[in-house]
Amino acid sequence: MRNLKTLIVTSLLGLLFVGNVYASDDISIRISKPKTPTNLNSFDLSVVTLDFQNRALTVKCYKKTPSDAGFSQFGSDIALSAGGDSTICPVTSSIIGDQGTYQFYATAHAGAETVTSETVSVEYKTGGPDTPNYNGKERVNICDYKIKFHTADDGGKTVKVEIYRSENTSFDVNDGSRVDTIGIGSNTDGSSTTTPPSCDKEYYFAIRAFDTNGNGSGVAGDSVTKTTTTNPTTVTQGTSGSTGGAIAAGTAGNILGAGAGGSGTGSGSVLGEEATPSATEEVFPSKTKSFWSTKNIIIVIAGIAFIALAIRLRKKETSL
């Protein structure tokens, strides 16, 4: 009866994950796949385990950096409650430093039994494009502004430029103040025409370039207050052009200072990447995606048929 129960639970577990689940007869483990490439050097890898014997499990996390000859454990052993549970393998900047490909996996242990997850990889890339030149704003009519700029000659790193706007001379450069995104390459003239909420006010603009990995350049514009955790720098209104250097990817660089009435909202934190990308993919399918795709329906039907066959065979064995 125990073998039948194990067979049924294993089948249901496979239907639940609809992905790569690494399991023995009694233990299963799965690790999330990180977003790659990335400019983040700190993120969590989610790990999900299950033990059919309802034993306490121990999870260990392993990594291999571009300079490592083999895998080694990082972090302490993680004790999980009986039957298994979810946990994380925390990847920090002490692990990810040089650019390159990093590999990770996790193991689950119960007594002498050990199960290893699949190995996942992430490519760490930083740098970003050079700061574009801000060529000023033009009031083309009573309401509309035309922003002109020229992207840096950075060897193809620039793939787009974002335009930010506020009625304040110092403001947050983030999703809340972004008013336009322009796909554009390196060493190219560009422009953007925007219509502010009010025609009776003066507005101020800033621009920033991004590469294909979401790495951001420095900020240039009419006026921006730029702060960092160690060396705050302020550029007041009337100083057009670059604010003086890029905010390094992965640092605690911020562009802050939005006052009331500004179009910039939110924290204004700029970590060298666009729009706070997710570090890892979800372990389970996203709730916004329908589970009942054609593939999943087929898997469910096959699973139900498999379970029914197992039950029928078990009844036949019992009758004999």
N, C-alpha and C positions, 0 to 999 in steps of 0.2 A: 504494500500500500504506500510506503514511503517513497519508493521509486516512481510510482504513478504521480504522487503529489509533487515531487521534484520536477517531473517532466512537465506537468501542467503549469507550475509557477514559472519555470524557465521560459515556456512558450509565451506566457502572458508578459513577462519581463521584456522579451524581444519585441512584442507588439507595442509595449509602452515606449521604449526608446526609439524604435524604428531607425536604428543606426548601429554603430559598432559597439557591442557589449562584450567584454572579455570575461569569461566565466569558467569555473570548474563545475563539478557536480553540485557544489554547495555555495560557492562564493562568486559574485559577479562584481565588476568594477568598470566605471566609465569616467573619462576625463574630458573636460571641455576643450574645444579647439580655439586657440587664440586668433584674433584678427591679425592677418599678415598681408603685406608688410605693415609695420607700425613704427611710430616715433616715440612710443611710451616705453619707459624702462622700469615701470612698476605696475603690476596688475595681478589679479588673482586667477588661478586655474581652479575651476570647480571640479570636485570629485564626488561621485555617487557610488555607494557600495550597498550590497545586500548579501546576507548570509542566511541560507535556508535552515541551518541548524540553530539559529537564534543565538549565536555566540558573539561575544565582544570581539571587535575587529581592531587591528592596528594598521594605520595607513602611513606609508613612507613616500616622500616626494624625491624625484631624481631629475638631474639636469646635466646637459652637456653643452658647454659654451664653444665658440669657434676655436678657442685655444686649448680645449681639453682633449685628451686622447681617448677618454671613455667617460661613462656616466658616473656620477657621484651623488650621494644623498645631500639634500639641502633642507635645513630646518629640522626640528625635532620630530620624533615619532608622534603620530596623532592617534589618540585612543578614542574609539567610537563605541557607542552603546550597543547592547546586545541586538543582534539582527541586522546591524549595519545602519548607516546614516550618511548624510552629506557633509562635506567639509571643503576646505580650500587648501591649495598649495600656493602660498604667497610668494610671488616673484618680485624681487626688489632691485634697486639700482646696484646693490652689492653683487648681484648675479649678472645683470645686463649692463655692460659698459661699452665695449668696442662694438662697432657695427659688424653685422654678420648674422648668421643663422644659429638659433638656439633651439635645442630639443629638450622635451620634457616627457616624463611618464610617472605613474604612481603605482604602488603595489598595496595589496590588502592581505593581511596575515591573520590567521586564526589557528592557534596551535602550530602544527608542523605544515599546515597548508598555506600556500602563497599563490596569489593570482596577480598578474601584471596587466596594466591597461595598455592600450595602444600608445605609440609614441607620437606626440604632436610637435610641430615645428612653428617657429615664428622668426621672421626676418626683421632685424632691428636696423632702421635706416633713419639718419638724421641729417641735418645740414640746412635744408630749405633753400629757397631762392633768395637772391639779393633784393634789397629794398627798391621798389620802383620810384621813379622821379615824379613828384607831384607838380604839375604845371599850372595849378590854379583853377579857380572856378569862374564861371561867366554867367551873369544873369541874362538869359536869352529873352525873357519877357517878364511880366510883373510877378510871375510865380516860379517858373522853371529855372533850374540851375544846370549848367553843363560843366562837368568835371573833366579836366584833361590831364593825361599822364603819359609817361613813357616807361615801359618795363625795362628792367636791368638786362644788360648783356651778360647773362649768367649761364650760357651754354645749354639752353633748353630746359633749365630747371623750372622756370615759371610756366604754369599752365592756366592760371586764372588770377584775376584781381577782384577783390571785394571792395565795395564802396560803403562808407559809414557816414551817418549824418546826425547832427544834433543842433539845437538852438543855443547850446552852451559852448563856451570856448574850451572847456575840458569835459571829456565824456568817455563813457565806456565803449571800447571797441569789442563788440560781441554780436550775438545773433539779434539782440534787441535793437541795436543801432544800425545794423546792416540794411542797406536799401537796394543794393544791386550786386550781382555777380556776373563777371564778364570772362568768358573763355578767351584766353589770349596767350601768345607765346613770348619768348624772350626778345628783347631789343625791338619793341614794336610800340608805335603810337596807339593810344586808346582813349576813349571818352565814354561818358555816361551822362544822360540827361534824366533828372529826377524832378518830381513835383512834391514839395514839402506839404505838410498838413495845413499850414497857414501861409497866405501870400503877404501878410503884413509884418513878418518877422525876418530877421537875418539868420541864416543857417551856416554852419561850419561843417567841413568835410574832412575825411581821412581815407587813406587807401592802404591796402596790404596785399601782397602777392602770396600765392600758395603753389606748392609742387604737387605731384601726383600722390604722394604719401600723406598729404595734409599738413606738411611742415609749413609754418608761416614765416614770412620775412619780417623785417622791421616795419614800423608804421610811419607814413609820411602824410602831411596834410596841412590844413590851415593852422590848427592849434590842438595839441594833445598833451595831457599830463601823463607822463609815464613814471611808474614807480616799480621798484624791485624791493626785495626784502633786505638788501644790504646797501644800496646806493640810489636813493630816490633822485629823480631828475625831473624838472618842470620846464616846459616850453610854453610861454605865454602867448596869447592871441596876438597876431601880427607877425609872427615868425613863421613864414611859409616854408615848405620844403620838408626834408626828412627830419625826424625827431632825434636822430643821432644814434643809429646802430640798431641791429636786430635784437629781439628778445630771444635768447637762446632756447632751443627746443628742450623741453623737459625740465626747465628751471621754474622758479616761482615768480616769473615775470608777470606783472599786472599792468593794465592800463585802466586807471581809476579816475573818479572825480565827477561823475554825473550829478548834476544838481536837479532840483525839481523842474519839471517841464521839459527835460531833455528826452529825446527819443530813445536814448540808451537805457536799457533796464537789465537787471541781473547783476551777477557778481563782478563781471568785467574781467575775470581771470583769463589770461592768455598764456597757455603753456607751450606755445610754439606749434600748436596744431589747431585745426579748425573744428568748431562746434562740438567739442568734447566727445570724441569718438569712443565707442565701446571697446574695451580692451579684449574682451573674449566673447565668443558666441555662446548662446544659451545652451545648456545641457539638454533641455527639453525643447520641443518645437515651440515657436512663438505663439502666444495666445491670439495674435492678430491673424494667424494663418489657419485656414481650415484644415482640420485633421482628416476630413473625409475626401481626400484626393483619390484619384483612381488607383494609384499605387498602394495607398494605405488601406483602401477598401479590399483590394486583392489580398493584402497581407492579413487583414482581420479575418476574411473568409477562410483563408488557408489555415490560419491559426485555430479557428473554431473547429474546422474539419479535422485537424490534427488531434485536438483534444478529444473530440468525440470518438475518433478511432482508438485513441489510447484507452478511453473508458470502456469501449466495447471489447477490446482485447483483454482488459483486466477482468471484465465480467466472464469472458470465455474461459480465462485461466481459473477463475474461482469455481465455475461449474464443473470443470474437469477435476 
